[in-house]
């Protein structure tokens, strides 16, 4: 009898501990969410004017912040303007220790990093030593993204000049597959950006191409840790962004934002040019997108950065 009582007492103790752990974890999540909501409110969050519309958080590439300021002062400036976060470069780029400390002091998140060498050292090169170097760069970016409390690495998967797609795509997929265990262990998404790299579209083809090949490549990675970092302006020359958004759907994890004019076949300020921004926002609503968008345009001083944020808020309102 005594042994049975002791057993029941021990089980009760374990249940109590388990319950306490669950409750503590739930409290931590609730407090974290409350902190985020408070920070958003402080930044002047615009409440959704459309029922069911999900929020899009506004960011910029850290290198766009110009001026002779410390990293901490740059974080303070961006926060004061009302941005929701920043994105860094890796390997190299900004001092990650200083950026992490500035993020902690201001409460302004670092949401991701851009692989800074994926153009010069590519996953599609013929030389296996170069592909191994590209893999090492990607792994560094993944680790630094995790160190900074971020969630992703923007990755350009190669270039069409390295060969036909039936040759270069397997090379690129191999590099990504080798990086996936580290990405999964650290909880970092590898996000494939659509760029003018002569992959997944016909560079000399017609203007109304689809995102089908881009989506197929992401699916071929066969991992929840790979998605799309869709740049709204990059392929407007070759297709309509709203159509690409619908094709990519839930594959889209983050957005880059810039303007483009088909009339002049050139980049344009955000909100100008020939992109149908209301149609883009509607397509994002339809696919249920919520998450980060990051301006990728020429930076500048406080006035320039304020104008960029105002443009982001106009074209992608919450």
Secondary structure as GFF3:
##gff-version 3
##sequence-region A 1 318
A	DSSP	alpha_helix	2	42	.	.	.	ID=ss1
A	DSSP	beta_strand	56	61	.	.	.	ID=ss2
A	DSSP	three_ten_helix	62	64	.	.	.	ID=ss3
A	DSSP	alpha_helix	71	81	.	.	.	ID=ss4
A	DSSP	beta_strand	85	90	.	.	.	ID=ss5
A	DSSP	alpha_helix	96	106	.	.	.	ID=ss6
A	DSSP	beta_strand	109	115	.	.	.	ID=ss7
A	DSSP	alpha_helix	128	147	.	.	.	ID=ss8
A	DSSP	beta_strand	152	155	.	.	.	ID=ss9
A	DSSP	three_ten_helix	160	162	.	.	.	ID=ss10
A	DSSP	alpha_helix	165	186	.	.	.	ID=ss11
A	DSSP	beta_strand	189	193	.	.	.	ID=ss12
A	DSSP	alpha_helix	212	221	.	.	.	ID=ss13
A	DSSP	beta_strand	226	231	.	.	.	ID=ss14
A	DSSP	alpha_helix	241	248	.	.	.	ID=ss15
A	DSSP	three_ten_helix	249	251	.	.	.	ID=ss16
A	DSSP	beta_strand	252	257	.	.	.	ID=ss17
A	DSSP	beta_strand	259	261	.	.	.	ID=ss18
A	DSSP	beta_strand	266	268	.	.	.	ID=ss19
A	DSSP	alpha_helix	277	286	.	.	.	ID=ss20
A	DSSP	beta_strand	291	295	.	.	.	ID=ss21
A	DSSP	alpha_helix	302	315	.	.	.	ID=ss22
###
